[in-house]
């Protein structure tokens, strides 16, 4: 695979000023598949200047015209589907079925915001009641300006779509820093910008890590809007940088989400949802439901079903269609999860059985673990692990489950599995989480919002709220002549 040493700025491939490079790895084969420049603040400065220069022209296009460009991006992603799924699977380590779902979600997101761009025109100048008989007010929405977008490595093309699509729909121009860990799928977006004849400077991609590019982008005074998805410590640093100049910021941060299972739940459905909630993408999800609160009368049955479901997992080459469990992303993440397993051993936690099939002799694989009767003081109960680890506790009532579920520094997501739909909805209404699923998998259609409470972030992505995050609202109030 070719070495990546160039950025995409002002619709041109540009050599980096940086000399430092970063290896891009295949987490299954544990081999280098590319090299990406670490980037340089001067590269960021060029990208911001290009975005600033393009802003007026892009902002002044009609929503219909911007929507056509965004639809074209979706078409181009669809045309590359087979190659991008394979590339994402190899760079990220996730099974092909998961990589294919990611790309489908990304395409849907671009199509959704293409439609929102068109609707935006019709919303301009909407009358707003003032409560005053002699006044009339109209509401307008303008793009925030230049948007600096930073995404993580666990869902390439998806996380970027959630930011790039609404930013472009709103009329913002973009400087995008993909994760240096999974830059290969995102590189296609620059190729697509040229293919779809996106105006120069509207979309700019700067490769690199936090030290070379991330810090420069978040601190740049020419960036009007910052949107970051990643860890809490880095999110706090982004927020601090945004405070200088009082700039607009959105943060989608960590999670340690609960899944609540009542005594009347279908045990097979519960096992399916619990397993997906902590083992999908090898548990590398901010929305992972890694805290199980199960009614004491169903706990043993559910644990048995979980053991059986884990035993059916097939760890292996992500490019093999038979694989259902891929490796963790890299050495750092592998050692992080091993550190939690060591902490569990030190705390004397009950790991139950570990019936997963034999792991490959290479790749950053961790067998899924279900720790039972975990105390709420445990590090594993309180912290985000980002690996296929589940902590389980028995509860005697819905009230106890809800109290324990909400006793967390995070509030991104939750799942409720109950025999009665109304009961599940009643429980969901009392949970402190931005997204709650009842008797279903973690779906995130582009028309719904996404984001969390408490330490899980600020603002929302997806849906109308995701578009509004890139817009400023202006009210024009006039004397009523009627």
C-alpha positions in Angstrom: 0.0 0.0 0.0 1.3 3.4 -0.9 2.8 5.7 1.7 0.6 8.7 2.7 2.6 11.8 3.1 0.4 14.4 1.6 -2.6 16.4 2.8 -5.6 17.5 0.8 -5.8 21.3 0.9 -7.7 23.6 -1.5 -8.5 20.7 -3.8 -4.8 19.8 -4.2 -2.5 17.2 -2.8 0.0 19.1 -0.7 3.3 17.9 0.8 3.5 18.3 4.5 6.0 20.6 6.2 6.5 17.9 8.9 9.2 15.3 8.6 7.9 13.1 11.4 5.8 10.1 10.2 3.4 7.7 11.8 2.9 4.0 10.9 -0.5 2.8 10.0 -1.0 -0.9 11.1 -3.1 -3.9 10.2 -4.2 -5.0 13.7 -4.8 -8.6 12.7 -1.5 -9.2 10.9 0.3 -6.7 13.1 2.1 -5.3 10.0 2.6 -1.8 8.7 0.3 -1.1 5.7 1.1 2.6 5.3 2.9 5.6 6.7 1.1 8.9 7.4 2.7 12.3 8.0 2.4 13.5 11.5 1.4 16.9 10.1 2.5 20.4 11.1 0.9 23.6 12.4 1.8 25.3 9.2 -0.2 22.7 7.3 -3.2 23.4 9.5 -2.7 27.1 8.8 -2.8 26.5 5.1 -6.0 24.4 5.4 -7.8 27.0 7.5 -6.8 29.7 5.1 -8.3 27.7 2.2 -11.5 27.0 4.1 -11.8 30.7 5.1 -11.3 31.7 1.4 -14.0 29.3 0.2 -16.5 30.1 2.9 -18.4 33.0 1.2 -18.9 31.1 -2.0 -20.1 27.9 -0.4 -22.3 29.7 2.1 -24.0 31.7 -0.7 -24.9 28.6 -2.7 -28.5 27.5 -2.3 -29.3 24.6 -0.1 -30.4 22.7 -3.2 -27.0 23.1 -4.8 -25.2 22.1 -1.6 -27.5 19.1 -1.3 -26.6 18.0 -4.8 -22.9 18.0 -3.9 -23.6 16.0 -0.7 -25.7 13.5 -2.6 -22.8 13.1 -5.0 -20.5 12.2 -2.1 -23.0 9.5 -1.1 -23.1 8.2 -4.6 -19.3 8.1 -4.8 -19.1 6.2 -1.5 -21.6 3.7 -2.8 -19.6 3.2 -5.9 -16.5 2.4 -3.8 -18.4 0.2 -1.4 -16.6 -3.1 -1.9 -13.1 -1.6 -1.8 -13.8 0.7 1.1 -15.4 -2.0 3.2 -12.3 -4.2 2.7 -10.0 -1.2 3.4 -11.8 -0.3 6.6 -11.8 -3.9 7.8 -8.1 -4.2 7.2 -7.1 -0.8 8.8 -9.6 -1.1 11.7 -9.7 -4.8 12.3 -13.5 -5.1 12.4 -15.2 -8.0 10.6 -16.4 -7.3 7.1 -20.1 -7.3 8.1 -19.4 -4.6 10.6 -17.4 -2.5 8.2 -20.2 -2.9 5.6 -22.7 -1.6 8.1 -20.5 1.4 8.9 -20.3 2.3 5.2 -24.1 1.9 4.8 -24.6 4.2 7.9 -22.2 6.8 6.4 -24.0 6.8 3.0 -27.4 7.2 4.7 -26.0 10.1 6.7 -24.8 12.0 3.7 -28.2 11.4 1.9 -30.1 12.6 5.0 -28.2 15.9 5.2 -28.4 16.4 1.5 -32.2 16.6 2.2 -31.7 18.8 5.2 -29.6 21.3 3.1 -32.6 21.6 0.7 -35.1 22.1 3.5 -32.9 24.7 5.1 -33.8 27.2 2.3 -37.5 26.8 3.0 -36.9 27.4 6.7 -35.2 30.8 6.2 -37.3 33.7 7.2 -39.9 31.7 9.1 -42.3 33.9 11.1 -41.9 33.7 14.9 -44.5 34.9 17.3 -43.3 37.8 19.4 -46.3 38.3 21.7 -46.4 41.9 20.6 -49.3 43.1 18.3 -47.2 45.8 16.7 -44.1 43.6 15.9 -43.3 40.7 13.6 -40.1 38.6 13.8 -38.5 36.3 11.3 -35.8 33.7 12.0 -32.8 33.0 9.8 -29.9 30.6 10.2 -26.4 31.2 9.0 -23.4 28.8 8.9 -21.1 29.1 11.9 -18.1 29.5 9.5 -15.0 27.3 9.3 -15.4 24.0 11.1 -12.5 22.0 12.5 -13.5 18.4 12.8 -11.6 15.7 14.7 -12.7 12.0 14.7 -11.6 8.8 16.5 -10.5 5.5 15.1 -13.2 3.2 16.1 -15.8 4.0 13.4 -14.0 5.5 10.3 -16.3 7.0 7.7 -19.2 7.0 10.1 -17.9 9.5 12.7 -16.7 11.7 9.9 -20.0 11.6 8.1 -21.8 12.7 11.3 -19.7 15.8 11.2 -18.8 16.5 7.6 -22.3 16.0 6.1 -24.2 18.5 8.4 -21.3 21.0 8.3 -21.5 21.1 4.5 -25.3 21.2 4.5 -25.2 24.2 6.8 -22.9 26.1 4.5 -19.7 25.7 6.6 -16.3 24.8 5.1 -14.3 22.1 6.7 -10.8 21.3 8.0 -10.9 17.6 8.8 -8.4 15.7 10.9 -9.1 11.9 10.8 -7.5 9.6 13.3 -3.9 8.9 12.5 -4.7 5.3 13.5 -7.3 4.7 10.7 -6.6 7.3 8.0 -6.9 5.0 5.0 -10.7 4.8 4.6 -11.0 8.6 5.2 -8.5 9.3 2.4 -11.3 8.4 0.0 -13.2 11.5 1.0 -10.5 13.7 -0.5 -10.6 11.7 -3.8 -14.3 12.1 -3.8 -14.1 15.8 -3.3 -12.1 16.0 -6.6 -14.4 13.5 -8.3 -17.6 15.4 -7.4 -16.0 18.8 -8.2 -16.6 20.2 -4.8 -15.4 23.8 -4.9 -11.7 24.3 -3.8 -11.3 24.9 -0.1 -14.7 23.6 1.0 -13.2 20.3 2.2 -9.7 20.0 3.5 -8.0 17.0 5.0 -4.9 17.3 7.2 -3.3 14.1 8.4 -1.5 13.8 11.7 -1.7 13.2 15.4 -2.8 15.4 18.3 0.6 16.8 18.9 1.2 17.8 15.3 -2.2 18.7 14.0 -5.0 18.4 16.7 -3.6 21.0 19.0 -2.9 23.4 16.2 -6.4 23.0 14.7 -8.2 23.4 18.1 -6.1 26.5 18.9 -6.4 28.2 15.5 -8.2 31.5 15.7 -9.5 31.1 12.1 -11.6 28.1 13.2 -15.1 29.1 14.2 -16.5 25.7 15.2 -14.8 22.7 16.8 -16.4 19.3 16.8 -14.5 16.5 18.5 -15.3 12.8 19.2 -12.9 10.9 21.5 -11.7 10.6 25.0 -12.7 12.8 28.0 -9.2 14.1 28.7 -8.7 15.2 25.1 -12.2 16.6 25.0 -11.5 18.8 28.0 -8.4 20.1 26.2 -10.5 20.9 23.1 -13.0 22.7 25.2 -10.3 24.7 26.9 -8.9 25.7 23.5 -12.4 26.7 22.3 -12.7 29.0 25.3 -10.1 31.2 23.8 -12.1 33.4 21.5 -15.4 32.0 22.9 -15.8 29.6 19.9 -18.5 27.1 19.3 -17.8 23.6 20.4 -19.4 20.1 20.3 -18.0 17.2 22.2 -19.0 13.5 22.0 -16.9 11.8 24.7 -16.8 8.6 26.8 -19.4 6.3 28.1 -19.8 3.3 30.4 -23.4 2.5 29.6 -25.9 0.2 31.4 -28.1 -2.5 30.0 -31.1 -3.3 32.3 -32.8 -6.7 32.0 -36.1 -7.3 33.9 -37.3 -10.7 35.2 -39.9 -11.1 32.4 -37.5 -10.4 29.6 -36.9 -13.0 26.8 -33.6 -14.5 27.8 -32.5 -15.2 24.2 -33.2 -11.7 23.2 -31.5 -10.4 26.3 -28.4 -12.5 25.6 -28.3 -11.3 22.0 -28.5 -7.6 23.0 -26.1 -7.9 25.9 -23.5 -9.6 23.8 -23.8 -7.0 21.0 -23.7 -4.2 23.5 -20.3 -5.1 24.8 -18.6 -7.2 22.1 -19.5 -5.5 18.8 -16.4 -3.9 17.3 -14.5 -5.8 20.0 -16.1 -3.6 22.6 -14.5 -0.5 21.1 -17.6 1.7 21.3 -18.3 4.8 23.3 -21.9 3.5 23.6 -20.9 0.0 24.8 -23.4 -1.2 27.4 -20.7 -2.7 29.5 -22.7 -2.6 32.8 -25.3 -5.3 33.1 -28.1 -4.9 35.7 -30.2 -8.1 35.6 -33.0 -9.2 37.8 -31.8 -11.7 40.3 -34.4 -14.3 39.2 -33.1 -14.3 35.6 -29.4 -13.8 36.2 -28.2 -17.4 36.2 -30.2 -18.2 33.0 -28.9 -15.1 31.3 -25.3 -15.8 32.2 -25.7 -19.3 30.7 -27.1 -17.9 27.5 -24.3 -15.4 27.3 -21.7 -18.1 27.7 -23.3 -20.0 24.9 -23.4 -16.9 22.7 -19.8 -16.1 23.4 -18.8 -19.7 22.5 -20.4 -19.2 19.1 -18.1 -16.2 18.3 -15.5 -16.8 15.6 -12.3 -14.8 16.1 -10.1 -14.5 13.1 -9.1 -12.6 10.0 -11.5 -9.6 9.6 -11.4 -10.1 5.9 -12.8 -13.6 6.3 -16.6 -13.6 6.0 -16.8 -16.2 8.7 -15.2 -14.0 11.3 -17.5 -12.4 13.9 -14.9 -11.1 16.4 -11.9 -9.0 15.3 -8.9 -7.8 17.2 -8.4 -4.6 19.2 -7.0 -1.7 17.2 -3.4 -1.6 18.4 -0.8 -2.3 21.1 -1.9 0.6 23.2 -5.5 -0.4 23.3 -4.6 -4.1 23.8 -2.4 -3.2 26.8 -5.1 -0.9 28.2 -7.6 -3.7 28.3 -5.0 -6.1 29.7 -4.5 -3.6 32.5 -8.2 -3.8 33.3 -8.1 -7.6 33.3 -5.1 -7.4 35.7 -7.1 -5.0 37.9 -10.0 -7.5 37.9 -7.7 -10.2 39.1 -6.3 -8.0 41.8 -9.9 -7.1 42.9 -10.8 -10.8 43.0 -13.6 -10.5 40.5 -15.5 -13.6 39.3 -14.8 -14.0 35.6 -17.1 -17.0 35.2 -16.1 -19.0 32.2 -14.3 -17.8 29.1 -15.8 -20.1 26.4 -14.7 -18.2 23.3 -13.1 -20.2 20.6 -9.3 -20.4 20.5 -7.8 -17.1 19.6 -5.5 -16.6 16.6 -1.8 -16.7 17.4 -1.4 -13.2 16.2 -3.4 -10.0 16.3 -4.6 -7.9 19.2 -7.3 -10.3 20.4 -9.0 -10.2 23.8 -11.5 -13.0 24.6 -14.8 -11.5 25.8 -15.2 -11.7 29.6 -18.3 -11.5 31.8 -17.4 -10.6 35.4 -20.3 -11.4 37.7 -21.5 -9.7 40.9 -19.1 -6.8 40.3 -19.1 -4.2 43.2 -19.9 -0.7 42.2 -16.5 0.4 43.7 -14.6 -1.6 41.1 -12.6 0.2 38.5 -14.2 -2.0 35.9 -17.6 -0.9 37.0 -16.8 2.9 37.1 -14.5 3.4 34.1 -14.7 3.1 30.3 -12.7 0.0 29.3 -13.2 0.1 25.5 -12.8 -3.6 25.1 -15.0 -6.8 25.2 -15.5 -6.7 28.9 -18.9 -6.9 30.7 -19.6 -6.2 34.4 -22.7 -7.8 35.7 -24.8 -7.2 38.9 -28.0 -8.8 40.2 -30.8 -6.4 41.2 -34.0 -7.1 43.1 -36.2 -4.4 41.4 -36.5 -1.9 38.6 -35.9 1.0 41.1 -32.6 -0.6 42.2 -31.5 -1.1 38.6 -32.4 2.5 37.6 -30.5 3.9 40.6 -27.4 1.9 39.8 -27.6 2.7 36.1 -27.7 6.4 36.8 -24.9 6.3 39.3 -22.2 7.0 36.7 -20.1 9.9 35.5 -21.3 9.2 32.0 -24.7 9.4 30.3 -24.4 8.5 26.7 -26.6 5.5 26.1 -28.5 2.6 27.7 -30.5 -0.4 26.7 -33.6 -1.8 28.4 -34.8 -5.4 27.8 -38.2 -6.1 29.3 -41.1 -8.4 28.6 -43.6 -5.6 28.4 -43.2 -2.6 26.0 -44.8 -0.1 28.4 -42.5 -1.3 31.3 -39.4 -0.8 29.1 -40.6 2.7 28.1 -41.2 3.6 31.8 -37.7 2.5 32.8 -36.2 4.3 29.8 -37.9 7.6 30.8 -36.0 7.5 34.1 -32.6 6.8 32.7 -30.0 9.6 32.4 -28.8 8.9 28.9 -29.0 10.6 25.6 -30.0 7.5 23.7 -32.0 4.5 25.1 -32.9 1.4 23.2 -35.8 -0.8 24.3 -35.7 -4.5 23.2 -33.6 -3.6 20.2 -30.0 -3.2 19.0 -28.1 0.0 19.1 -29.5 1.7 16.0 -28.6 5.3 15.1 -30.6 6.4 12.1 -29.4 9.8 10.8 -32.8 11.4 11.5 -32.4 10.9 15.3 -30.1 12.8 17.5 -26.9 11.4 19.1 -25.1 12.6 22.2 -24.9 12.3 25.9 -25.4 13.8 29.3 -22.9 14.5 32.1 -19.4 13.5 31.2 -20.4 12.0 27.8 -20.3 15.4 26.1 -21.9 18.6 25.0 -24.4 19.0 22.1 -25.9 16.5 19.7 -25.0 15.0 16.4 -27.4 13.6 13.7 -30.9 14.7 13.1 -32.0 18.4 13.0 -29.9 19.1 16.1 -26.8 17.9 14.2 -27.5 20.5 11.5 -28.2 23.2 14.0 -24.8 22.6 15.6 -23.3 24.2 12.5 -25.7 27.1 12.3 -26.1 30.4 14.1 -29.6 31.7 14.6 -30.5 35.4 13.7 -33.9 37.0 14.5 -35.0 40.1 12.6 -37.8 41.9 14.3 -39.7 44.7 12.6 -42.7 46.9 13.1 -45.9 45.1 12.0 -47.6 47.1 9.3 -50.7 44.9 9.1 
